[in-house]
Amino acid sequence: MCPQKRELQRVRKRAEYQVIQARGRRIKTSHFVLIVWSGNGEQSQARLGITASRKIGGAVVRNRAKRVIREAFRRSGDLWAPDVDVVVIVRRALDELKVADVLDEWSRAGSLIQRRIDEARSDLRARAAVPSGA
């Protein structure tokens, strides 16, 4: 019997992508741009959105990249706080990159990711402190 995979919460709506990309904090790695945004804080776990344009390759290449990223996100739960939305933009084809390689790339950027998450949270607190209608 196969072990049960943890259900992955995903960013699905275009409007959500636009908010995250406009307000989020960016982290660049060799293969990805990670955009983190601290949403409303009511989520039970981090959410993932993936953008892979045609410039990285055809449908097969893009879909493989998305599968690898989703699995890496599942396995890197300790890297992402539950109130965070993450959009991963694939900068270039992953070629023969495996899940372990993606996890290694993300863990090398771990301290920067944590710093950007903290900045995103402070942005959220600053937005909450501004009175509406101002």
C-alpha positions, -999 to 999 in steps of 0.1 A, spaced: 0 0 0 13 34 -10 18 60 19 -8 88 18 5 120 3 -1 153 21 -28 173 3 -12 203 -14 -29 236 -10 -26 256 -43 -30 291 -56 -55 287 -84 -72 320 -94 -56 346 -116 -65 374 -92 -46 356 -64 -15 352 -86 -17 389 -94 -19 400 -58 10 377 -48 32 389 -76 24 425 -70 28 425 -32 51 395 -26 88 394 -19 111 378 -45 139 354 -41 160 344 -72 178 311 -75 195 296 -105 163 279 -118 135 297 -101 121 330 -89 102 324 -57 76 350 -46 64 348 -10 35 367 4 19 365 38 -18 364 31 -46 369 56 -31 344 81 -62 322 82 -46 294 62 -38 260 78 -8 254 55 13 272 29 -1 274 -6 18 269 -39 14 284 -73 36 276 -103 42 296 -135 61 279 -163 61 297 -196 66 283 -231 101 298 -232 114 269 -210 100 243 -234 70 224 -247 42 210 -227 61 179 -216 90 199 -202 66 224 -184 45 196 -169 76 177 -157 89 209 -141 55 215 -123 54 179 -110 90 182 -96 82 215 -80 50 202 -64 68 172 -49 97 194 -37 71 218 -21 55 188 -3 88 176 10 100 210 21 72 217 46 96 230 72 107 258 49 73 274 45 52 289 72 15 280 72 4 316 65 25 320 34 16 319 -3 44 309 -26 45 314 -64 74 296 -82 83 310 -116 105 286 -136 133 306 -151 148 279 -173 143 242 -181 150 219 -153 165 193 -177 175 164 -156 170 181 -122 154 158 -96 133 166 -66 164 164 -44 182 189 -65 153 214 -62 152 208 -25 189 215 -23 186 247 -43 158 259 -21 176 249 12 207 269 1 184 299 -2 167 291 31 179 320 51 170 344 23 135 328 21 130 332 58 141 369 56 116 375 28 88 358 46 95 380 77 95 411 54 62 399 39 47 395 74 58 430 83 42 443 51 10 426 62 11 443 96 18 477 80 -12 473 57 -34 463 87 -22 494 106 -32 518 79 -68 529 85 -92 521 57 -102 551 35 -68 567 38 
